[in-house]
Amino acid sequence: MSSTNGVESSDLAEADAIAAAVLACPVQRDAATMLGISTDTLRRRLRLPHVQAACSEARRELLAGVIGALQNSMLEAIQVLQRLMRSSESEWMQHQCAQTLLTAGLKSVEMADTEARMARIEELLEVYSGDMETALN
C-alpha cells in the first residue's frame, strides 16, 4: 500500500470520509452513524493529525464554494438595487438603494486598501526578517 507522509492511502480515504460526514452532519453522533462507527471512535479519529488536515481542507473547499456563490449573488443584488433606484417612484426606496450601494462600495474600497497594505507589510517583514537573522548571527 502506498503512503503519504507516513499515512496509508486507506487511512487518507477514511479521513476524507470522516471529513465529509462531519461537514454533512454537524452532530457527531449523526456523523458517526453515517460512517458506521461509534461516537467515541469518531472523536478519537478526529484527534488524528491527518483527519484534522482532511477536515480543514474540506472546510476550506466548502468555504471557497460558498464565497463564490456569494460573489455571484452580490453582482445580481447590485443590479437589483440599481434597477430599483432608477425605477422606483418612492424617494425613500431610491434613498435606501443609493445608501446601500454607497456603503457597499466604500467598504469594498476599504477592503482593497487594507489587502494592499497587508501585502506590503508582509513583503517588508520578509525582507527585514532576513536582515534580522543576519544581524543576530
C-alpha positions in Angstrom: 0.0 0.0 0.0 1.2 3.5 -0.8 1.6 6.1 1.9 1.8 9.9 2.1 3.8 11.4 4.9 3.7 8.1 6.7 -0.1 7.7 6.4 -1.5 4.8 4.4 -3.8 5.7 1.4 -6.6 3.7 3.1 -6.3 6.0 6.2 -6.3 9.1 4.0 -9.5 7.8 2.3 -11.0 7.2 5.7 -10.0 10.7 6.8 -11.8 12.1 3.7 -14.9 10.1 4.5 -14.8 11.4 8.1 -14.4 15.0 6.9 -17.4 14.6 4.5 -19.6 13.1 7.3 -18.6 15.8 9.8 -19.5 18.5 7.3 -22.8 16.8 6.3 -23.8 16.1 9.9 -22.8 18.8 12.5 -23.9 16.5 15.3 -21.0 14.0 15.9 -23.5 11.2 16.8 -25.1 11.6 13.4 -21.7 11.7 11.6 -20.6 8.5 13.4 -23.9 6.8 12.5 -23.3 7.8 8.8 -19.8 6.3 9.0 -21.0 3.1 10.8 -18.7 3.8 13.8 -19.3 4.8 17.5 -19.2 8.4 18.6 -16.2 7.6 20.8 -14.3 6.2 17.8 -15.2 9.2 15.7 -13.9 11.5 18.5 -10.6 9.5 18.7 -10.1 9.7 14.9 -10.9 13.4 14.9 -7.8 13.9 17.0 -5.5 12.3 14.4 -3.4 14.9 12.5 -4.3 13.5 9.1 -8.0 13.5 9.9 -7.8 17.1 11.2 -6.0 18.1 8.0 -8.7 16.4 5.9 -11.4 18.2 7.8 -9.6 21.6 7.4 -9.2 21.0 3.7 -12.8 20.0 3.3 -14.0 23.2 5.2 -11.7 25.3 3.0 -13.2 23.8 -0.2 -16.7 24.3 1.1 -16.0 27.9 2.1 -14.5 28.6 -1.3 -17.7 27.4 -3.0 -19.8 29.5 -0.6 -17.7 32.6 -1.2 -18.0 32.1 -5.0 -21.8 31.7 -4.7 -22.0 34.9 -2.6 -19.9 36.8 -5.0 -22.2 35.8 -7.9 -25.2 36.8 -5.8 -23.7 40.1 -4.9 -23.5 41.1 -8.6 -27.2 40.2 -9.0 -28.1 42.1 -5.8 -26.3 45.2 -7.1 -28.2 45.1 -10.4 -31.5 44.8 -8.5 -30.6 47.8 -6.3 -29.6 49.8 -9.3 -32.8 48.9 -11.1 -34.9 49.8 -8.0 -33.1 53.0 -7.5 -33.8 54.1 -11.1 -37.3 52.8 -11.5 -38.9 53.4 -8.1 -41.3 56.3 -7.6 -40.6 56.3 -3.9 -37.9 58.7 -2.9 -37.4 56.6 0.3 -36.7 53.5 -1.8 -34.3 55.4 -4.1 -32.5 56.7 -1.0 -32.2 53.3 0.6 -30.9 51.7 -2.6 -28.4 54.5 -3.1 -27.3 54.4 0.6 -26.8 50.6 0.4 -24.8 50.8 -2.8 -22.6 53.6 -1.5 -21.9 51.8 1.8 -21.0 48.6 0.0 -18.8 50.5 -2.5 -16.9 52.3 0.3 -16.4 49.0 2.2 -15.0 47.3 -0.8 -12.6 50.1 -1.4 -11.5 49.9 2.3 -11.0 46.2 2.0 -8.9 46.5 -1.2 -6.8 49.2 0.5 -6.3 47.0 3.6 -5.4 44.0 1.5 -2.8 46.1 -0.4 -1.3 47.4 2.8 -1.2 43.9 4.4 0.6 42.6 1.3 3.2 45.4 1.5 3.7 44.7 5.3 4.2 41.0 4.6 6.8 41.9 1.9 8.6 44.2 4.3 8.6 41.6 7.0 10.0 39.0 4.6 12.8 41.4 3.6 13.6 42.6 7.1 13.3 39.1 8.8 16.3 38.0 6.6 18.3 41.1 7.8 17.4 40.4 11.4 18.6 36.8 11.2 21.9 38.1 9.7 22.2 40.7 12.4 21.5 38.2 15.2 24.1 35.7 13.9 
